Amino acid sequence: CGFRLRGPQPLDFATIHVGVSEFSELGALLRRQIATSGTTTVVEDAAKADVRLQVLANEREREILSLTGAGKVREYQLTQRMRFQLLDKNGSALIPPTAILARREYTFDDALILGKEQEENLLFRDMQSDLVQQLMRRLAVVRRPQ
Amino acid sequence: GASAAPTPAPAAATPGRTVRDVTSPVEVRPVEPSSPAAQVPMAPARPAAATGQASPAAAAPASAAPAASASPADATARKPGSTEVRALRIRGTRSVELVAEGDAELQRDDILLTADALTYREPTDEALAEGNVRLRQGPDVISGPSASLVVGERTGDFQSPRYEITRTKAGLEPGDPPRQVSGGGHADVLHFEGENQYRLENATWSTCSVDDPDWYIKARDLQLDYDREIGVAKGGTVVFKDVPFFWMPWAEFPLVGQRQSGVLPPTIGSSNKTGLDLTVPYYWNIAPNYDATITPRYMGRRGLQLGGEFRYLGDSYAGEVRAEWLGRDRITGEQRTLGSLQHRQQITSSLYGSLDINGVSDDDYFEDLSSRVSVASRVNLLREGRLVYVGSPWWSASALVQSYQTLNSDPDNPVTTPYRRVPQLLTTASRPDLPAGLTFNWHGEYVQFAHPDEDHPEGNRFTAYPQLSLPMQRAGFYVTPKVGVHYTRYDLDEPVAGLTDARTSITRTVPIFSVDSGVTFERDAQFFGTAFTQTLEPRLYYLNVPYRRQNDIPLFDTSRYDFGFAQIFAENRYTGGDRIGDANQLTAAVTTRLIDPETGSERMRALVGQRYYFEDQRVTAGEALRTSRRTDVLGGFSGRITRYSTVDTLLQYNPEDNETERFNFTFRYQPEFAKALNLGYRYARSLVSPDGTIGLRDVNVSGQWPLGGGWYGVGRLTHSLKDDRLTEAIAGIEYDGGCWVARVAMHRFATDPNDVTKAVFIQLELNDLASIGSSPVNLIKRSVPGYGKINDPAANRVFGIE
């Protein structure tokens, strides 16, 4: 049916600066993913990078999805929204500010709040890696004007 | 531009807890987060044609050439700081006094002063203007019958001016294009007090049109400080539609729409719990990095409550303290109080600490005193202190002391309070770059669990879980084998009741082995006449965990995960550490995505997954043992199905019994900004709710739609088909008046099986100034997906997500 194994995904830049601390979960994840491209290295000096990835926002939210008849929370929805842009050496945008979003939902019970807190963390980690995957796909199609 | 009030520390700097609830039932301040206001230099708009030149340095009794006559003097060629006077007639002596009459103009840099007649005295750098005076500086225009101005110092007076001052403000979010914010009005006198400083007597100010504003601030004394971007009104009144709305003896207000500082107008609402709900906050800007708000709140049915909030911000710390006090509740006859403290501190570059302490006087506090569902539904109030040490990108350690205040407003369904962690010590490490491509992970934890109830066993738990994995990743596939040894030791103060051979000292060592693998296939595909890259991504996850006896371990922090796509690939079917589920199982899932080959953006995804068990279940956390060899099938789809509509759906299907266990369906139609319709259905056959009821069948409709003439309707209905009961209803209407917005919303939600809270929110938002009334915006945003706030600047009107 036309499917073939996904080939290498070379990035069209040799060096990139990632504007997120390597001490953060997102920063570490991005660096790891970019390293697997095989074409691109992360440099810590923004002035020396071919392109600069800026994460403008990375927000997490929790909202009530449904209530019990007693007005207590039965389900929560988690939303993670990441907004980023990719700039070239001159500061012009290769990818203009773009938002990507992930949502997960889970059932809640106040009596199990310690366990649910960890489930929430699991879902946020899952969303974070989902968003990083989506971001990587967008980086892979970027072509720098010659 | 300096914001006058502390802004909260960025969320990213807060490790650990990422979601913060609103503790205060009263919102006294505009809710939108402030974005740092940036002042962009004004672009001088100079008239292209210039006539006879009269620089103080040049020959003065200049030509009396008519304004229209051409001159070689080009505006761009003018020397910076030089002054030009042009008119039909110019007389006088250079370096003493020039009198210009007839279409007189004086220009220096980006300042252009025009009048019927102008006198310029070079020694004092003073310009006197009479008749049709107009002062332009960049986009700013001040006009009136007469003015005197020391040009270089920007001091002087303007009689009876009409003024309009425009500044460029950074977009609401980083990366957004900047936007223009104009404020203006009329005054008896405008005093120039240096660059960017104005003081006005008997003045008006508004962000509406200058000459016919729907609303304005009227003040005896008005200071406009465009360095701090703050206005100060003394003896001020906010007038809306010619009706004085509220009086403020002294108030600061934002000139370019900073959200964190400024006027705190009264809020008015109503609910069946509080009766009329009126707050009159007083905002006190103590210092650039400290502020306080004192909020008297009158509740018609309950009495007068006093609330206070103090916020502070330093280089390495930020925080807020909040208290509420209701001396005597007229209904309960009791004193009711709330206290709350949040503090965040960067102690060293790698050590971070936080405190989050909340408490209320009684179990019904939020239910009685808040008309907001996000607050009224609160059960557990956090009390914790946390220290986080990030040793390097690959390891970190933290210490936590945590307990909760559990509010039991429904005595028929008491909620057990969670265990206290006093303390929890945690170390984690992840070292991905070891020889031979190995990755080392470490999870070490010590927790002392305590509980206020006698019948809950207490104890401590020590966990050490070293893991080694070998990720092999290529563009098209990955395989990650992983082994780990999970060691746990418990010391309990008493054995679990009801078991014959329960231990108090328990050691559990479990080897855990797993292989995670996935392949990505791709093809070019055409769907709906559009070219896509379609992926096909099968994933297989094998997990082997031998059985260990653990039925005599109390459930301190452990519950079973939901059955979802993230959870079925978890190593343990239980959260926490009190159960390590025995497993010999294979989880399989396939994802397919449609990706736009131009942008790499994902348009749709569909997933299906299931788990196969090779052995029977032996470990439980109180649930019934599984009997089947297969789990339910999980299927999901989400994406944009037409240009304007999206679908998000999840199905959990039990093939053995031919039953749908869970089905969620959401459809959204959103053709443009502020036009959205949502239809949702949620079904869960055997979901046990916290109140003990089983099953869920809800249908909801919500939307926002323009009704014409600036009117918009918003609404939401959630109906429980199972209980045949309306669990939540919102009806609202909004009106966009150009430079203001009015909203009225009614909210009704169940707080008890036999009780509802009904609340009315009335809001008048004066664009870029303040919001009067209690804002329903957050409620509507939560309840109506796709809602567009109608007075957001156009640049921010991005609807949907790419």
Interface residues (C-beta under 8 A of the other chain):
Chain A: C1 G2 F3 R4 L5 R6 G7 P8 Q9 E22 F23 S24 G27 A28 R32 T36 Q54 L56 A57 N58 E59 R60 E61 R62 E63 I64 L65 S66 L67 T68 G69 A70 G71 K72 V73 R74 E75 L78 R81 R83 Q85 P96 P97 T98 A99 I100 L101 R103 R104 E105 Y106 T107 F108 D109 D110 A111 L112 I113 L114 G115 K116 Q118 E119 E120 L122 L123 F124 D126 Q134 R137 R138 L139 A140 V141
Chain B: A11 A12 T18 V19 E173 P174 G175 D176 S350 E367 V373 S374 A376 S377 V379 N380 V390 S392 P393 Y404 T406 D410 N413 V415 T416 P418 Y419 R421 P432 Q473 A475 G476 F477 V519 T520 F521 E522 R523 D524 A525 Q534 T535 L536 F556 D557 T558 S559 Y561 D562 G564 F565 A566 Q567 A570 Y574 T575 G576 I595 P597 E598 T599 G600 S601 E602 D648 N664 R682 A684 L687 S689 P690 D691 T693 L696 D698 T718 S720 D723 R725 T727 E728 F749 A750 T751 D752 P753 D755 T757 R782 V798 I801 E802
